[in-house]
């Protein structure tokens, strides 16, 4: 992980875009978590209609409202997810571009002995493949990390609000799992 600290200067350089990406991630997760409660409400409406608690006209109105909200939140969530990918993945491409330029500038300062000792193909591979692997870390890894962190931050409190006992037993093994995963 110490080797990745070198990228911090690039994260600082593009922090505004990363922060916008994080805010979009939070918004996308919030909208994606709204939908299940409306699916539940729709099921309740159908059950209430089947039991004769509400009339057909009330059921239709409630279902139409729920369906429109479900479609709306899904479209908003999808749009925000697209924007999140654009912001964060584009930052990784900017970092890749900056790194390639930095490596190239460094290659220009090296003397002829270095080039006689190292094969040109290996040096070009470092610019293309190795820097591309850094882009994969700087883009998708950070994006999915943001998504997971955001989802846990929003979802765990919601779980404790809805069903505290089930949430407790669900969250209980997480510390043990994290220790086991990072030890292996």
C-alpha positions in Angstrom: 0.0 0.0 0.0 2.9 2.3 0.6 3.7 2.3 -3.2 0.2 3.6 -3.8 0.8 6.7 -1.7 2.6 8.1 -4.6 -0.8 8.6 -6.3 -2.0 10.9 -3.5 -0.7 13.9 -5.3 -2.9 13.1 -8.2 -5.9 12.5 -6.0 -5.3 15.9 -4.5 -5.0 17.4 -8.0 -8.4 16.0 -9.0 -10.1 16.1 -5.6 -12.9 18.3 -6.7 -13.9 15.8 -9.4 -13.5 13.0 -6.9 -15.7 14.8 -4.4 -18.4 15.4 -7.0 -18.2 11.7 -7.9 -18.6 10.9 -4.2 -21.6 13.2 -3.8 -23.1 11.7 -6.9 -22.4 8.2 -5.5 -24.2 9.0 -2.3 -27.2 10.4 -4.2 -27.4 7.4 -6.5 -27.4 5.0 -3.5 -30.1 7.0 -1.7 -32.3 6.8 -4.8 -31.7 3.1 -5.3 -32.6 2.5 -1.6 -35.9 4.4 -1.9 -37.3 1.9 -4.4 -37.7 -1.2 -2.2 -39.9 0.6 0.2 -42.3 1.4 -2.6 -42.2 -2.1 -3.9 -43.2 -3.2 -0.4 -46.0 -0.6 -0.3 -47.3 -1.9 -3.6 -47.4 -5.4 -2.3 -49.3 -4.1 0.8 -51.8 -2.4 -1.5 -52.4 -5.6 -3.4 -52.8 -7.6 -0.1 -55.2 -5.0 1.3 -57.3 -5.1 -1.9 -57.4 -8.9 -1.8 -58.6 -8.8 1.8 -61.3 -6.3 0.9 -59.8 -3.5 3.0 -59.6 -1.0 0.1 -61.6 -0.6 -3.1 -60.3 -1.1 -6.7 -60.1 2.6 -7.4 -58.0 3.2 -4.3 -55.7 0.3 -5.2 -55.3 1.5 -8.7 -54.4 5.0 -7.6 -52.0 3.8 -4.9 -50.3 1.3 -7.4 -50.0 4.0 -10.1 -48.4 6.4 -7.7 -46.0 3.7 -6.4 -45.1 2.5 -9.9 -44.4 6.1 -11.0 -42.2 6.6 -8.0 -40.4 3.3 -8.6 -39.8 4.2 -12.3 -38.7 7.7 -11.4 -36.3 6.7 -8.7 -34.8 4.0 -10.9 -34.3 6.5 -13.7 -32.7 9.0 -11.4 -30.5 6.3 -9.8 -29.4 5.0 -13.2 -28.6 8.6 -14.4 -26.6 9.3 -11.3 -24.7 6.0 -11.5 -23.8 6.9 -15.1 -22.6 10.3 -14.0 -20.7 8.8 -11.1 -18.9 6.5 -13.5 -18.1 9.3 -15.8 -16.6 11.5 -13.1 -14.5 8.8 -11.3 -13.4 6.9 -14.4 -12.5 10.1 -16.1 -10.3 11.0 -13.1 -8.5 7.7 -13.5 -7.9 8.5 -17.2 -6.5 11.9 -16.2 -4.2 10.3 -13.7 -3.1 7.7 -16.3 -2.3 10.6 -18.7 -0.3 12.5 -16.1 1.6 9.3 -15.0 2.5 8.5 -18.6 3.8 12.0 -19.2 5.8 11.8 -15.9 7.4 8.5 -16.8 8.1 9.8 -20.4 9.7 13.0 -19.0 11.8 10.8 -16.7 12.9 8.6 -19.6 14.1 11.7 -21.4 16.5 12.6 -18.5 18.2 9.2 -18.5 21.5 8.7 -20.1 22.5 6.3 -22.9 23.9 3.6 -20.5 20.4 3.1 -19.1 19.0 2.5 -22.6 21.8 0.0 -23.4 21.1 -1.9 -20.2 17.3 -2.0 -20.6 15.3 -3.2 -23.5 13.1 -0.6 -25.2 10.2 -3.0 -25.3 10.3 -3.4 -21.5 10.4 0.4 -21.0 7.5 0.9 -23.4 5.6 -1.8 -21.5 6.0 0.1 -18.3 4.4 3.2 -19.9 1.5 1.3 -21.4 0.6 -1.7 -19.2 1.9 -0.8 -15.8 0.4 2.7 -15.9 -2.9 1.1 -17.2 -3.0 -1.1 -14.1 -2.6 2.0 -12.0 -5.6 3.5 -13.8 -7.6 0.4 -13.0 -6.8 1.0 -9.3 -7.5 4.7 -9.5 -10.8 4.3 -11.3 -12.9 1.2 -10.8 -11.4 0.3 -7.4 -12.0 3.7 -6.0 -15.5 3.9 -7.5 -16.5 0.5 -6.1 -15.0 1.4 -2.8 -17.0 4.6 -2.7 -20.1 2.6 -3.6 -19.6 0.0 -0.9 -18.7 2.5 1.8 -21.8 4.6 0.9 -24.1 1.6 0.8 -22.9 0.4 4.2 -23.1 3.9 5.7 -26.7 4.3 4.6 -28.0 0.7 4.8 -26.8 -0.4 8.2 -28.7 2.4 10.1 -31.8 1.7 7.9 -31.6 -1.9 8.9 -31.5 -1.0 12.6 -34.5 1.3 12.1 -36.6 -1.4 10.3 -35.6 -4.5 12.2 -33.0 -4.1 15.0 -32.8 -7.7 16.0 -32.2 -9.0 12.5 -29.8 -6.2 11.8 -27.8 -7.0 14.9 -27.4 -10.7 13.9 -26.6 -9.6 10.4 -23.9 -7.2 11.4 -22.5 -9.3 14.2 -20.1 -11.4 12.0 -18.7 -8.5 10.0 -15.8 -7.7 12.3 -14.8 -11.4 12.5 -15.1 -11.7 8.7 -12.9 -8.6 8.1 -10.2 -10.0 10.4 -10.3 -13.4 8.6 -10.3 -11.8 5.2 -7.3 -9.5 5.8 -5.3 -12.3 7.5 -5.7 -14.7 4.6 
